[in-house]
Amino acid sequence: MPYQPNAAFAGLFRAFTSDPQSIGAHLTQQMAQQHADDPLLVSTGSDIVLFPGAGRAPTIESFRKSTRGFIELTAVSHLPLALAYLARMRELAPHDTAWQRDASNLRTHAQQTRAANSLALWRDHVAVDSFAGHEQKIADLVDYTCGVTSDLLERIEKDHALLSFDRLNDEYFAAPSTSAFPVPMNDVMFATFGLAFLDIVYRIGNWLRAQALDWNRLMVLVSGRSGRPTAGVTWGSNNMCYLVWCASNRVLLPERVFIAPHAPSFSVAELPDAAGMAELERTYRDLWLNTRAGIEVARALFPEQTPYDFDPAPPGGMPPITSIGDRDATTARLRRIMEDPTQLLSNCVADYIVDQLYSNGNQPQKVEIPGFTNVTFPGAVQS
């Protein structure tokens, strides 16, 4: 028979916090009554919702897969990286033909994407404000990336030795600029990450400011999984915290932002009905307030002790980008987000793009993106 704790001790344990009728639960209920009118902002891995409080209906905005241009840009940013994965497959099992089949499939997709790419696609179909004026250059970037990658995959099919990390680095990822290959793929990967995140920061920032929030009362919860299962569980590794903080003009107290990776999530594609959303709001409010209760009790209980001072920018962050042409920093960031499992992949550009947009008066056309603003891609078709 498995061990069972003594009933009296178990009852004492439950009386404090682990029972719906515990002291902790009752304190949370009291706080919920006092803060029922306070706004609550909840961000998941793909959507952000504002519960205004006082029973008012929530407002939702998406920022990843369901938004214009995200899949298109992310697909192109992943194309060079896919070759690195193929190289690793070949390295691990050189006689296994799986990598060859995957390479052929990737080439087909790259060719189809190149054929579908056009100025009209970016100007009239994707049509996002943050790309206004840059649509032709984005089309050129896509055409160039798909074209040179398709050509390389064709050559790899005939010469497998080209699919090694040494050759890929020398001739593809970090290749010196030539007339035939003017932009290395490390630049392309950073640029496409930057463009995709620029749209996220611009839209979400504008949406947040349009809500006319009381930042001093706002409760913020980053809920559920963000990106990789191991990533985004701290302020320093979850860029939504920094984005919201900067959108508040840095008025929001960072200590009012909680990250709850195991809390329930939601998606605009599968939203519950009004009753379900109300229950979700209660769950999120209870979670935030229950966490806050312990903080407030600690401050009252230990007044003579040095308070915990939360630093929203701890050491060990991304390598600083010193200029638009700082390839050492941008490439180091690409390595960091792949090598460090705690990092969201978008962290390679997140703080840089947020700061650039902030310092340029929220004008996306003035944001300088390494690997895009400072390079010229061969011209693609105009239509």
C-alpha positions as CSV (number, residue, x, y, z in Angstrom):
1,M,0.0,0.0,0.0
2,P,1.4,3.4,-0.9
3,Y,2.3,5.8,1.9
4,Q,-0.5,8.0,3.3
5,P,0.3,11.0,5.4
6,N,-1.3,11.2,8.9
7,A,-4.9,12.5,8.5
8,A,-4.4,15.3,11.0
9,F,-1.3,16.6,9.3
10,A,-2.9,16.3,5.9
11,G,-5.9,18.3,7.2
12,L,-3.5,21.0,8.5
13,F,-1.7,21.1,5.1
14,R,-5.0,21.6,3.2
15,A,-6.2,24.2,5.6
16,F,-3.6,26.7,4.4
17,T,-3.6,26.6,0.6
18,S,-4.3,23.3,-1.2
19,D,-8.1,23.2,-0.7
20,P,-10.8,25.2,-2.3
21,Q,-11.9,26.3,1.2
22,S,-8.4,27.0,2.4
23,I,-7.1,30.3,3.8
24,G,-5.1,30.9,0.6
25,A,-8.2,30.4,-1.5
26,H,-10.2,32.7,0.7
27,L,-7.6,35.4,0.5
28,T,-7.5,35.1,-3.3
29,Q,-11.3,35.5,-3.3
30,Q,-11.1,38.7,-1.2
31,M,-8.5,40.1,-3.6
32,A,-10.6,39.2,-6.6
33,Q,-13.5,41.2,-5.2
34,Q,-11.4,44.2,-4.5
35,H,-9.7,44.1,-8.0
36,A,-12.8,43.0,-10.1
37,D,-12.7,46.2,-12.0
38,D,-8.9,46.1,-12.7
39,P,-7.8,45.3,-16.3
40,L,-6.2,42.0,-17.0
41,L,-3.9,41.4,-20.0
42,V,-3.2,37.7,-20.9
43,S,-0.7,36.7,-23.6
44,T,-0.4,33.2,-25.0
45,G,2.0,31.9,-27.6
46,S,0.0,33.4,-30.5
47,D,-2.7,35.7,-29.1
48,I,-3.2,38.4,-26.6
49,V,-6.5,39.2,-24.8
50,L,-7.6,42.1,-22.6
51,F,-10.2,41.5,-20.0
52,P,-11.2,45.1,-19.1
53,G,-12.8,44.1,-15.8
54,A,-16.3,44.6,-14.3
55,G,-17.7,41.8,-16.4
56,R,-17.0,43.7,-19.7
57,A,-16.4,41.6,-22.9
58,P,-12.7,40.8,-23.7
59,T,-10.8,42.2,-26.7
60,I,-8.4,39.9,-28.6
61,E,-5.5,40.5,-31.0
62,S,-3.3,37.8,-32.7
63,F,0.4,38.1,-33.4
64,R,1.6,34.9,-34.9
65,K,0.3,32.2,-37.3
66,S,-3.1,33.8,-38.0
67,T,-1.7,37.2,-38.9
68,R,-0.8,38.5,-42.4
69,G,2.7,37.7,-43.5
70,F,3.9,35.8,-40.5
71,I,3.9,32.3,-42.2
72,E,5.3,33.7,-45.4
73,L,8.3,35.4,-43.8
74,T,8.9,32.6,-41.3
75,A,8.9,30.1,-44.1
76,V,11.6,32.0,-45.9
77,S,13.6,32.5,-42.7
78,H,13.5,28.7,-42.1
79,L,14.6,27.8,-45.7
80,P,18.4,28.3,-45.1
81,L,18.2,26.7,-41.7
82,A,16.6,23.6,-43.3
83,L,19.9,23.1,-45.2
84,A,21.8,23.0,-42.0
85,Y,19.4,20.3,-40.7
86,L,19.9,18.3,-43.9
87,A,23.6,18.6,-43.4
88,R,23.3,17.2,-39.9
89,M,21.1,14.3,-41.2
90,R,23.8,13.5,-43.8
91,E,26.5,13.7,-41.2
92,L,24.7,11.3,-38.8
93,A,23.7,8.8,-41.5
94,P,25.5,9.4,-44.8
95,H,24.2,6.3,-46.4
96,D,20.6,6.9,-45.4
97,T,18.7,8.4,-48.4
98,A,16.2,10.2,-46.1
99,W,18.1,13.5,-46.4
100,Q,18.1,13.2,-50.2
101,R,14.3,12.8,-50.3
102,D,13.9,15.7,-47.9
103,A,16.3,17.9,-49.9
104,S,14.3,17.2,-53.1
105,N,11.1,18.0,-51.3
106,L,12.5,21.2,-49.9
107,R,13.7,22.3,-53.4
108,T,10.2,21.7,-54.8
109,H,8.7,23.9,-52.1
110,A,11.3,26.6,-52.6
111,Q,10.6,26.7,-56.3
112,Q,6.9,26.8,-55.8
113,T,7.3,29.7,-53.2
114,R,9.5,31.6,-55.7
115,A,6.9,31.2,-58.4
116,A,4.1,32.4,-56.0
117,N,6.2,35.4,-54.8
118,S,5.5,38.8,-56.3
119,L,5.2,42.5,-55.5
120,A,1.5,42.2,-55.6
121,L,1.5,39.4,-53.0
122,W,3.2,41.6,-50.5
123,R,1.5,44.9,-51.5
124,D,-2.1,43.7,-52.0
125,H,-2.5,40.3,-50.3
126,V,-0.2,40.5,-47.2
127,A,-0.7,44.3,-47.1
128,V,0.5,45.2,-43.7
129,D,1.2,48.7,-42.6
130,S,4.7,48.0,-41.2
131,F,5.9,46.8,-44.6
132,A,4.6,49.8,-46.6
133,G,7.2,51.1,-49.0
134,H,9.3,47.9,-48.6
135,E,7.1,45.4,-50.5
136,Q,9.4,45.3,-53.6
137,K,12.5,44.7,-51.5
138,I,10.8,42.0,-49.6
139,A,9.8,40.3,-52.8
140,D,13.4,40.6,-54.0
141,L,14.6,39.1,-50.7
142,V,12.2,36.1,-51.2
143,D,13.1,35.6,-54.9
144,Y,16.8,35.7,-54.1
145,T,16.6,33.3,-51.1
146,C,14.5,30.8,-52.9
147,G,16.6,31.1,-56.1
148,V,20.0,30.6,-54.6
149,T,18.8,27.9,-52.3
150,S,17.1,25.9,-55.1
151,D,20.3,26.2,-57.2
152,L,22.4,24.9,-54.3
153,L,20.1,22.0,-53.7
154,E,20.3,21.1,-57.3
155,R,24.1,21.1,-57.1
156,I,24.0,19.1,-53.9
157,E,22.0,16.4,-55.6
158,K,24.9,15.9,-58.0
159,D,27.7,16.5,-55.4
160,H,26.9,15.4,-51.9
161,A,30.1,16.9,-50.5
162,L,28.5,20.4,-50.9
163,L,26.2,19.5,-48.0
164,S,28.8,19.8,-45.2
165,F,28.9,22.5,-42.5
166,D,32.3,23.7,-43.7
167,R,31.1,24.2,-47.3
168,L,27.8,25.6,-46.3
169,N,29.4,28.2,-44.0
170,D,32.0,29.2,-46.6
171,E,29.7,29.3,-49.6
172,Y,26.2,29.9,-48.3
173,F,25.6,31.1,-44.7
174,A,28.7,33.3,-44.2
175,A,29.9,33.5,-47.8
176,P,31.7,36.7,-48.9
177,S,29.6,38.9,-51.1
178,T,29.9,38.5,-54.8
179,S,27.9,39.7,-57.8
180,A,26.2,36.3,-58.0
181,F,25.8,35.9,-54.2
182,P,25.6,39.4,-52.7
183,V,23.9,38.6,-49.4
184,P,24.9,35.6,-47.2
185,M,22.1,33.6,-45.7
186,N,23.0,34.6,-42.1
187,D,21.9,38.1,-43.1
188,V,18.7,36.7,-44.7
189,M,17.8,34.8,-41.6
190,F,18.2,37.8,-39.3
191,A,16.4,40.1,-41.8
192,T,13.3,37.8,-42.1
193,F,13.1,37.4,-38.4
194,G,13.4,41.1,-38.0
195,L,10.7,41.9,-40.5
196,A,8.2,39.4,-39.0
197,F,8.8,40.7,-35.5
198,L,8.6,44.4,-36.7
199,D,5.0,43.7,-37.7
200,I,4.2,42.0,-34.4
201,V,5.7,44.9,-32.3
202,Y,4.0,47.6,-34.4
203,R,0.5,46.0,-34.4
204,I,0.5,44.8,-30.8
205,G,2.0,48.1,-29.5
206,N,-0.6,50.1,-31.4
207,W,-3.4,47.8,-30.1
208,L,-2.3,48.1,-26.5
209,R,-2.1,51.9,-26.7
210,A,-5.5,52.0,-28.3
211,Q,-7.0,50.4,-25.2
212,A,-6.2,53.4,-23.0
213,L,-5.0,51.2,-20.2
214,D,-4.4,52.2,-16.7
215,W,-0.9,50.8,-16.6
216,N,-0.6,51.2,-12.8
217,R,-3.6,48.9,-12.2
218,L,-3.0,46.5,-15.2
219,M,-2.4,42.8,-14.3
220,V,-0.3,41.0,-16.9
221,L,-0.1,37.2,-17.3
222,V,2.0,35.4,-20.0
223,S,0.2,32.1,-20.0
224,G,1.0,28.7,-21.4
225,R,3.6,27.6,-23.9
226,S,5.5,30.2,-26.0
227,G,7.5,28.6,-28.8
228,R,9.7,25.7,-27.8
229,P,8.6,23.8,-24.6
230,T,11.7,24.9,-22.8
231,A,11.7,28.5,-23.8
232,G,10.2,31.8,-22.7
233,V,9.7,31.1,-19.0
234,T,11.4,34.2,-17.6
235,W,11.2,37.9,-18.3
236,G,14.6,37.8,-20.0
237,S,13.6,34.9,-22.3
238,N,10.0,35.9,-23.1
239,N,10.0,39.0,-25.3
240,M,6.3,39.7,-24.8
241,C,7.2,41.0,-21.4
242,Y,9.6,43.6,-22.9
243,L,7.2,44.5,-25.7
244,V,4.3,45.2,-23.3
245,W,6.6,47.2,-20.9
246,C,7.8,49.4,-23.8
247,A,4.3,49.8,-25.1
248,S,3.4,51.3,-21.7
249,N,6.2,53.8,-22.2
250,R,7.9,51.8,-19.4
251,V,5.2,52.9,-16.9
252,L,4.0,49.4,-16.2
253,L,5.8,48.0,-13.1
254,P,7.7,44.9,-14.3
255,E,6.7,43.1,-11.1
256,R,3.1,43.1,-12.3
257,V,4.0,40.8,-15.2
258,F,3.8,37.1,-14.3
259,I,4.9,34.2,-16.5
260,A,2.9,31.1,-16.0
261,P,4.1,28.4,-18.5
262,H,1.8,25.7,-17.1
263,A,-1.4,27.9,-17.0
264,P,-4.1,27.3,-19.6
265,S,-3.8,28.8,-23.0
266,F,-6.3,29.7,-25.8
267,S,-6.3,30.4,-29.5
268,V,-8.5,32.7,-31.6
269,A,-9.1,29.6,-33.8
270,E,-10.7,27.7,-30.9
271,L,-12.2,30.3,-28.6
272,P,-14.8,29.2,-26.1
273,D,-18.3,30.8,-25.9
274,A,-19.0,33.8,-23.7
275,A,-19.5,31.6,-20.6
276,G,-16.3,29.8,-21.4
277,M,-14.4,33.1,-21.8
278,A,-15.8,34.3,-18.4
279,E,-14.6,31.1,-16.7
280,L,-11.2,31.6,-18.4
281,E,-11.1,35.1,-17.1
282,R,-11.8,33.9,-13.5
283,T,-9.1,31.3,-13.8
284,Y,-6.5,33.9,-15.0
285,R,-7.5,36.5,-12.4
286,D,-7.3,33.9,-9.6
287,L,-3.9,32.8,-10.8
288,W,-2.5,36.3,-10.9
289,L,-4.0,37.4,-7.6
290,N,-3.0,34.2,-5.8
291,T,0.6,34.8,-6.9
292,R,0.4,38.5,-5.9
293,A,-1.0,37.6,-2.5
294,G,2.3,35.9,-1.5
295,I,4.2,38.9,-2.6
296,E,2.1,41.3,-0.6
297,V,2.2,39.1,2.5
298,A,6.0,38.8,2.3
299,R,6.4,42.6,2.2
300,A,4.3,43.0,5.3
301,L,5.7,40.1,7.1
302,F,9.4,40.9,6.6
303,P,9.6,44.7,6.7
304,E,13.2,44.9,7.9
305,Q,14.7,42.6,5.3
306,T,16.2,43.8,2.0
307,P,13.4,43.8,-0.6
308,Y,13.7,41.8,-3.8
309,D,14.5,44.2,-6.6
310,F,13.4,42.8,-9.9
311,D,15.6,43.8,-12.8
312,P,13.8,43.5,-16.2
313,A,17.2,43.5,-18.0
314,P,19.4,40.9,-16.2
315,P,22.9,40.2,-17.4
316,G,23.5,37.5,-20.0
317,G,21.1,39.0,-22.6
318,M,21.6,39.0,-26.3
319,P,24.9,40.4,-27.7
320,P,24.4,44.1,-28.4
321,I,24.1,45.2,-32.0
322,T,26.4,48.2,-32.4
323,S,25.6,49.1,-36.0
324,I,23.5,48.1,-38.9
325,G,26.4,46.2,-40.3
326,D,27.4,44.4,-37.1
327,R,27.4,40.8,-38.5
328,D,29.3,39.4,-35.6
329,A,26.5,40.4,-33.2
330,T,23.6,39.3,-35.5
331,T,25.2,35.9,-36.2
332,A,26.0,35.5,-32.5
333,R,22.4,36.1,-31.7
334,L,21.3,33.4,-34.3
335,R,23.6,31.0,-32.6
336,R,22.4,32.0,-29.1
337,I,18.7,31.4,-29.8
338,M,19.4,28.0,-31.2
339,E,21.9,26.9,-28.7
340,D,20.1,28.2,-25.6
341,P,16.9,26.1,-25.1
342,T,15.5,28.8,-22.8
343,Q,15.3,31.3,-25.6
344,L,12.4,32.0,-27.9
345,L,13.7,31.9,-31.5
346,S,12.4,35.5,-32.0
347,N,14.7,36.7,-29.3
348,C,17.5,37.1,-31.8
349,V,15.7,40.2,-33.0
350,A,13.1,41.1,-30.3
351,D,14.8,43.6,-28.1
352,Y,16.5,45.3,-31.0
353,I,13.3,45.7,-33.0
354,V,11.4,46.9,-29.9
355,D,14.1,49.5,-29.1
356,Q,14.4,50.6,-32.8
357,L,10.6,51.2,-33.1
358,Y,10.5,53.0,-29.8
359,S,13.4,55.3,-30.6
360,N,12.0,56.0,-34.1
361,G,8.7,57.3,-32.8
362,N,6.7,54.1,-33.7
363,Q,7.4,54.6,-37.4
364,P,8.3,51.2,-38.8
365,Q,9.6,52.6,-42.1
366,K,12.4,54.2,-40.1
367,V,13.5,51.0,-38.4
368,E,16.9,49.8,-39.7
369,I,17.1,46.0,-39.9
370,P,20.5,44.4,-40.4
371,G,20.6,42.2,-43.5
372,F,17.7,44.1,-45.0
373,T,18.1,47.9,-44.8
374,N,21.8,47.8,-45.5
375,V,21.9,45.4,-48.4
376,T,20.6,45.2,-52.0
377,F,19.0,42.0,-53.4
378,P,18.9,41.2,-57.1
379,G,15.6,42.5,-58.5
380,A,12.7,40.1,-58.8
381,V,9.7,40.4,-61.1
382,Q,7.6,43.5,-60.4
383,S,4.1,42.1,-60.9
